[in-house]
Amino acid sequence: MRDDESAGTVTRAQALAWRLGRHGLVPPGGSTAEDVVGGLVALPAQSDVDLAVRARQAAPAAGEVAAALADGRLIRTFTFRGSVHVMTPDDAAVHLAVRGSGRQWELLSWREHYGLEPEDWPAFRATVREVLDDGPLTHDELVAALTARPAYRHLGPAVEGGAWTLLKALAWQGDLCLGPTRDRRTTLQALAHVPRWPGVPDVDDAGRRAVEAYVRAYGPTTPDALQYWLGNGLSAGRRLARWTAEMADRLATVQVEDRDAYVLREDLDDLLATAPTDAVRMLPGHDQWVLGPGTADRDVVPPAWRTAATRGAPLVVAGGVVAGTWSERDGDLTVGWAGEGPAAREALAEGVERLAVGLGRPLRVTVDAGWRDSSPGAARQPGSGAVPMTAAAATTAPASSTTRPRTASAS
């Protein structure tokens, strides 16, 4: 788009501050687990979903995510890149419609591997729904029930032994989702049994709603980011450009560091009025803050931290930008970052306090600023400082002239 079409200009820091507010991180804004998850579109199940939600609530309570999953306010299903995500039923329906629109199960490779032609799928899907009608089943129980029927006995070698691909296609079409855990084993349940399940919508309506949901949560955002999320993530294909164009009356374009970016028109005034923030937040590994835009987004994940973010290290985020890692065991928190000065220490102390609230226990903190080399030719020694604390205690980071990122893993 031309510069004269821009509705305004914001800095990267403003854009990230706006997004922090949208995510309920600064200030904490989510009231219920489903509010938080809905505001993010999805949460990867491989992350610490409980902590991700609690980090975004002013007054988190234990067991909210489990309760929301139990009564159907949230579900777990296969969506982005085929992995399991926690979503609201409404958002799941929208994004499953997009994911299923590619009809991957009609590819020749699928037809040859599973012995199911496109015309076989309506009866196959009906059989799966019938088998699940009495309640959730484990993977092996569902496979056994299906292969006991002569029409599907041939599926055994392709679906036994924990193979999930065929079952993912049933999830994409709105037939099943992951159910409650039984004896430490995942179950599958009929989506029709989820009280708030709305059914799979028309794909074009779903596509436009998916574009709107992403821009609302991750704006200001670019066409490349939309392609990453919906194109690569859900195999939306060429329809994504059309859906975005059809949203033109709902979208405004702003300049962010000389780049065009989309924001919802209804959010434009608030975005332009947003001030940058230096707030620090401690996020679990694989958090949607970095996975939503993608770890390749240098505005959020500087190259020095991409490996840590991709591998799922718990992250320290300052002003919306990854600036370190953390790990915690039995109330002992180690924070790897190199922020200096009173303002940085105050911001870190608030971030630690928020983490303590999310974890529900007081924390004793060690700040590791990496490697400290105070004079030319001096021996390089790790610099660290430790301060016992309660949930609201402050912490002090040592001075450091040189810093190298530390990758910390969750404990």
N, C-alpha and C positions, 0 to 999 in steps of 0.2 A: 504494500500500500504506500501511497505517497505521503510525505511528511505532513502536507497540508490537510490530510484526512485524520490526523491524530487528534484525539480529544484532550490531550494533555501530556505532560512529561513528568515522570517520577524517577527518583534514583533507585538503584538496586536495593539500597537499605530500606527505603520506603516500601518498596514492593514486598520485601521479605517481612517487614513489620506488619503489613496488612495481612499477609498469609499467616503469620503467627497468631494474629487475632482470629482469623477464620478457623484455624485449627484448635482454638481454645487453649493455646499454650501461654500466650501473653495478652491479656490476663487469662487465668483459667476460666473457661466459659461453659463447659458441658454440664448439663444437669443430670442426664441419665446415660447409661451405657449406649443405648440406641441413638441418642442425640449425638454423642461423640463419634460413633462409628459412621452414622449417616453423614456427618459433616466432613468426614475424610473419604467418603464413598466406599472404602473397603479397608480392612486391616488384615495383613498377611497372618495366617495362623501360625507360621513359624516364628513370629515375634512373640514377645511377652505381651499378649493382648490385654491382660489385666492391668499391667503397669502402663501400657500405652493409653488406656482409657483413663486411669486414675491420674496420670500426669496432666490430663486436660480437664480435670474437675476441681472446682474450688473446695468441695467437701466430699471426697470419695468415700464410699462405704464398701466393705468387704463383700465379695460374692455377687456383685452386680452383673458381671458378664455371664457367669454361670446361670444366674436366674433368668437373664434375658434370653439365653440360648434354650433354657428349659421350657419357657412358655412361648417361644416363637417370635419374640420381638427381634431376635437376631438369629441368623442361620449360618452354617458353615457349608460352603460349596466350592466347586472347582470353577474358577473364573480366569483371572489374568494369568497368562502363560501356563495355564493348566494346573496351577497350584491352588491350594486351599486358602480361601479368604473368608473372613467373618464380615457379614453384610446385613443390612436390614432386608427384609423380604422384598420391599419395593425396589430398592437399588439392585438387589440380586436379579429380580425379574428383568429389569431394564438391560443389565449387562449380559445376562445369559441369552437374551434375545439377539444381542449383537454377536456374541460368541458363537451361537448356534447357526447364525445366518450363513456362515460359510459351508455348512452341510458337509463337514469333513468326512463323515461316515459314508458318503456316496463316492468317495475317491476309489479308484481301481485298487489301490493298495489295501484299503480297508475291506473292500468287497472280497478280495482274494484271501485276506488273512482270516476274516471272521465268517466267511461264507454267508453273508447277509446282503441281499440286493436292496436297492432303495425301496422297492415295493414290499419288502419283508419287514420294514421297520415299524409301521403302525401296529401290526400284530405283536411284534417283539416288545414294543413299549407297553402295550396293554397287558402283556403277560407279566412284565416286571412290576407294573402297578398293582396287579392282582396279587402277586406273591408278597408284596410289601403291605398289602391292605390290612393284615392282622397285626402289624407293628414292625419296629426296626429289626433288621437282621445284620449280622456281621457279613463281611465280604464273602467268607467261605460258605456261610449259610445261604446267602443269596445265590451264589454260584451253584451250590448243590441243588437248590430248588429249581433253578432254571435247567440245568443239565439233566435233571431227572425226567424232563419232558422230551419225548422223541424229537420234536422239531428243533430242539436246541442242544441235543446231546453232543453234537459236533463242536460246540463252543469250548468244551472242557479244556483242551490243551492251550487255548488262547487266553483263557480267563482264570484258570486255576493258579495257585501259587502266589497270590497277591498281586496279580496283574490288574491294573485299574483303568487302562485306557478306554476300554469299551464302556465301562460304567461312567466315565467322565462325559461321554457323548449323551448318555441318558440324563445326566445333570444339566447339560447345556440345553436340552429340550424341555426342561422343567418337570421331569418325572421323579427325580429323587435328589436328596442332599445328604450330607453327613448327619447322623443322629447322635444320640448320647453314647458315651463310652460305657461299655459293659465288660466287666472283668478285664479292664485295661485294653480292650479291643474296640476299635472304631466300628460303629454300626452305620447302616444306611437306612433312611426313612423316606416314605413317600412325601413329596412336597405338598400334595393335596391335604395331608394331615396337619400341616403348619397353619394355625388359625389365621395368620395375617398374609398368607401367600396370595397374591393377586392374579396369578397366572402370567404367562409370557405374553407381552404386548406385541403389537405390530412392529416389525423391525425398523421401519423408517421413523416411527414415533419414538421408539426406543433409542435409535441413533441420535436424534436431536436431543433427547433428554440426557443421554450420556455425555454429549458435548457440553451441555449446560452444567451438569453436575461437576464435571472436571474443571471447567472455567471458574465455577463458584468456589471450589475448594482450593484450587492451585493457581488462580489468577494473581497477577497478570501472567499469562502463559502464552506460549508461541505455537504456531502450527507444528513445529517439530516435536514439541512436548505432547501435543494431542496425538500425533502419529505414534510416539513411543507408548502412550497409555492405551489408546484404543486401536490403533493400527497394528502395532507389534504385539500388544498385550492381549487383544481380543480378535485379531485377524479381521479387522473391519474392512480392510481393502480400500478400493477406490471410492467407496460410498462415503468415507469419512469427509472428503473434501466437499461433497454435495451436502451432507448434513450440516457442516460448518457454514457453508454459504446460505443454507436455508435459515440459519440462526442469525443472519445479518442484522435484523431489526432488534435483536436482544443483546448484541455484542457491540462494544466500543473498542477502539484501538488506542493504546497509549504508547508513548515512547519510554522505554526503560534502557538506559545506557545506549541510546542510538539504535535500539532494536524495537520493531513493532511487536506488541503483545496484546492479547485479548483480555478484556475484563467485561463482566456483565454491566450493561448500561445502568442498572439499578444500583450498582456498587461504585460507580465512577466517582461521585462526589466524596464519598467516605474515603476512597483510596487516595484521592488527591490531597485530602486533608490529613492523612496519616503521617505521623512523625516517626523517624527511625527509632529503634530501640537497641540498647546494648544488653538486654536481658539474657541471662544464661539459663538453659534448661538441660537436664540430663534425660536422655531418651534411651529406651531399650534398643537392642540390636534389631535390625530389619524394620525400623520404625517407618511409618508411612510418610513422615516428614522428608525423608530422603528417597524412599522408593516411589513416592508419587511423581515427582519430577524426574527421578532416575539418578543413580549415582554418577552418571556422566555429566550431569548439570553442574558446571563449575561455579555457578552462582551460589549453590547450596553446599556442594562437596568439592572443596579445593583438591587438586590432583594429589597432593601429599596424603590426603585422608581417604582417597577412593578405595584403596585395598581394604582398609579397616571397615569402611561402610559396607562394601560388597560382601565381606566375610561375616558381617553381622555383629561387629563389636558394638557394645553400648556407647553412645556418642554424647559428647558435650557440644552443645550448639550455642553460639554467642551471636546475638543479633540475627539469628536465622542461619548462620553459616557454621558448618562443622569446624570445631576448633580443638578437639581433643577426644579422649576416650575415658571411660571409667569402668571400674569393677567393684563388686561388693560381696563380702562374705561375712555373715554373722554380725552385721552392724559395722564392720570395718570397710570404709569406702576409700578407694584409691582413685584419685582424679589426675589424669595426665593432660596438662595444658600449661600454657606459658603466659597467661594474662598477667600483666603487671600494673601496679598502681592502686590507689584506694578505690577508684571506681570499679576496676576489674575485680578486686577482692570482694567488694560489696555485692556485685552482680553474681559472683560465684557463690557467695554465702546464701543468697536468695535461691539460686538454683539448687543448692544442696538441701535447703529447707523444703523446697517443693518435692525433691526426690524422697526425702524422709517422710513427707506426708503420703506420697504415693506408695511407698513401701510399708508404711504403717509402723515404723520403728525408728528410734533415734540412731544417729550415725556418728561414728568417729572417723575423722577425715585425715587422709594424707594426700597432699598435693605434690605431684611430681612434675616439675617443669622441664623434664628431660635432662639434658647434659649442661652443666654449668662450667664455663671456662672463664674465670675472672681476670686472668692476666695472660699476656703473650707467653707461650711456651709452658703454661701451667698444665699440670696433669688434669685430664678430664675426669670428673667425678659426677655421679648422679646427684642432682639437687632435689631435696624433698623437705617438706615440713608437715608435721602432724599436730592436729589440735583436737582433743576430745570435745564432743559436742552433743547437744540435744538436737531435736528437730529444727530448732530455730537458731542454733549457734553459728557464729561466724568462723571463717577459716582464713588462713594467710598463705599466700603463694610466695615462694622465695624469689629473689632476683635471679635473672638468668640472662646471659648475654647471647647464648646460642641454644637453640632448642631443636630437638628432632622428635617427630611424632612417635608416640608409643601406642601400640595396638593392645588394647585390653579386652579380655573376653569376659562374658557374664559368668558369675560364680553361682 
